Amino acid sequence: MELALEALIQVLPDPENRNWELGDIEATIVVLCAQSPSLAEIAARVGVPIGVARVLVADLVEAGHLRILATLQEDASDSERRELIERVLGGLRQI
């Protein structure tokens, strides 16, 4: 699965109880994704390299816990583009 740095990730409603272990990195990622962060933000907040975050997020998407939101389209407004750039930069600064 190819995930861009700016890809926004969102948690999906899960009818089954998730049995995460306390301190589980996957549980941390799922909780973070309630705010629809970018892949870069997830890596920064969890404290892992981008490649590791990419694999963890891809696994959670395939397991049905997360989904990837569409990135900007060509007709996106300047404010939408600016907001995305600011979010990605913020995530990268936290790394």
C-alpha positions in Angstrom: 0.0 0.0 0.0 1.4 3.4 -1.0 0.9 6.1 1.5 2.0 9.7 1.0 3.4 11.8 3.8 0.4 14.1 3.6 -2.2 11.3 3.5 -4.8 11.9 6.1 -5.8 8.9 8.2 -9.2 8.4 9.9 -10.4 5.9 12.4 -13.4 3.7 11.4 -16.2 2.8 13.7 -15.5 -0.7 14.9 -18.5 -2.7 16.1 -16.3 -5.2 17.9 -14.4 -4.4 21.0 -10.8 -3.8 20.3 -8.6 -5.7 22.7 -5.5 -3.6 22.6 -2.8 -4.1 25.2 -1.9 -1.2 27.4 0.8 0.8 25.7 0.3 -0.9 22.3 1.6 1.3 19.5 -1.3 0.3 17.3 -3.8 1.4 19.9 -2.0 4.8 20.2 -2.2 5.2 16.4 -6.0 4.4 16.4 -6.6 6.9 19.1 -4.6 9.6 17.2 -6.6 8.9 14.1 -9.8 10.2 15.7 -8.3 13.7 14.7 -7.5 12.6 11.1 -3.8 13.3 11.3 -1.4 12.9 8.3 1.0 10.0 8.1 3.8 12.5 9.0 2.0 13.6 12.1 1.4 10.0 13.2 5.1 9.2 12.8 6.1 12.3 14.8 3.6 11.8 17.6 4.3 8.1 18.0 8.0 8.6 17.7 8.8 6.2 14.9 10.4 6.6 11.4 8.0 7.4 8.5 8.6 3.9 7.1 7.5 2.2 10.3 4.4 4.4 10.6 3.6 3.6 7.0 3.7 -0.2 7.7 1.7 0.1 10.9 -1.0 2.3 9.3 -1.2 0.0 6.3 -1.7 -3.0 8.6 -4.5 -1.1 10.5 -6.2 -0.1 7.2 -6.1 -3.7 6.0 -7.5 -4.9 9.4 -10.5 -2.5 9.0 -9.6 -0.1 11.8 -8.5 2.9 9.7 -9.1 4.5 6.3 -7.1 6.8 4.2 -8.9 10.0 3.2 -8.4 11.5 -0.2 -5.6 14.0 -0.6 -6.0 17.3 -2.3 -7.4 17.4 -5.8 -6.1 19.7 -8.5 -9.0 22.1 -8.0 -8.2 22.6 -4.2 -8.3 26.1 -3.0 -5.2 28.0 -1.8 -6.4 27.8 1.8 -6.9 24.0 1.6 -3.3 23.7 0.2 -1.9 26.0 2.8 -3.6 24.1 5.6 -2.3 20.8 4.4 1.3 22.1 4.1 1.1 23.6 7.6 -0.1 20.2 9.0 2.6 18.3 7.3 5.3 20.8 8.4 4.0 20.6 11.9 4.2 16.8 11.9 7.7 16.9 10.4 8.9 19.4 13.0 7.8 17.1 15.8 10.0 14.3 14.4 
